[in-house]
Amino acid sequence: ALPILVLLALAFATPAQAQELQAGKPIRMIVGLSAGGGTDITARLVAQKMSANTGLSVIVENKAGGNFIPAGREVLTAAPDGHTLYFISTSSLITQPLHGADYPVDLIKFTPVTEVATGPLILVVRNDLGVKTLKQLLDLAKKEPGKLKFGMGGGVGSSLGVATEFLKARTGIQITTVPYRGAAPALNDLLGGHIDAMFDAMPVMAVQAKEGKVTPLAVTGSKRSFALPDVPTIQEAGLDYLINGWYGILAPPGTPAPIAQKLRDEVVKAIAPADVIKTLAEQGMEPRGTRPEEFAKYMASELAFYSKIVKDANLKPE
């Protein structure tokens, strides 16, 4: 009987439930961070391929600052027709529990499209610290409590800041944390010897490690990264520690399921070519392209995970 019901439902579908993107109408992809970072670079890579495949103009718009609120609101209030999308990262999600009930942009209320790509974070130290392994770093931290300076690119509430707090929680080490507005100034201070260690996303730090500018100690994922296969995971050092960075796409609330599915299919096409896979791999990321319902479940589990870290560490927005 079910197929007949489905056919009837389709037969009585109204034109308002259009299942296609509108020919000639551009797609705006909103990024809540400034140009040049990992999120922006990946968004532009996807947008470029989607433009080529669909014949529609896919434009990346950066709406940085304001704790992702301006970017989120832009998509929250947009028409649910698939032509305004929100390209998010792990940090966009962490901002929500960090700011608590007052935060005006609930990502769970958006229409999920897909998880685009995933990859671990990486822990690095300055070359002249004399530390080559995570164990040596932890031993040094225990020997001289509070002396080691960890940079937090993007501040306390970023994925990098939370990764640092999670390491403190899992090991009991006492360190001095130094928040930065972004990962770039933190890296500059690491290279300049002003701080000792930092977590960062793979797209930037894999390059620095390959060029020998920093010493990589461990990655935060469940397996080693193909970008740096010699660098062990934190779990290999015997710690119960797992954090993955990821990028995803959301559509406005109320976007019809067929449109969300169509967008997901276009993203899958965009991240499938060998050149895209190679570009992502060089950045320590791998393509995903999950179904909308899978991404919804994953976001809910990630929100619960980070909410617990934020609560346990009593993190407050700066």
Salt bridges, closest charged atoms under 4 A:
ASP40 OD1 - ARG44 NE 2.90
GLU61 OE2 - ARG28 NE 2.88
GLU74 OE2 - ARG28 NH2 2.59
GLU74 OE1 - LYS63 NZ 3.94
ASP81 OD2 - LYS25 NZ 2.61
GLU115 OE1 - ARG288 NE 3.36
ASP128 OD1 - ARG126 NH1 2.70
ASP139 OD2 - LYS135 NZ 2.89
GLU144 OE1 - LYS147 NZ 3.09
GLU165 OE1 - LYS168 NZ 3.39
ASP196 OD1 - ARG126 NH2 2.74
GLU211 OE1 - LYS213 NZ 3.08
GLU236 OE1 - ARG224 NH2 2.81
ASP240 OD2 - ARG170 NH2 3.57
ASP265 OD1 - ARG264 NH1 3.31
GLU266 OE2 - LYS262 NZ 3.06
GLU266 OE2 - LYS269 NZ 3.24
ASP275 OD2 - LYS49 NZ 2.93
GLU282 OE2 - LYS278 NZ 2.89
GLU286 OE2 - LYS223 NZ 3.34
GLU293 OE2 - ARG291 NE 2.90
GLU294 OE2 - ARG291 NH2 3.84
ASP312 OD2 - LYS308 NZ 2.53
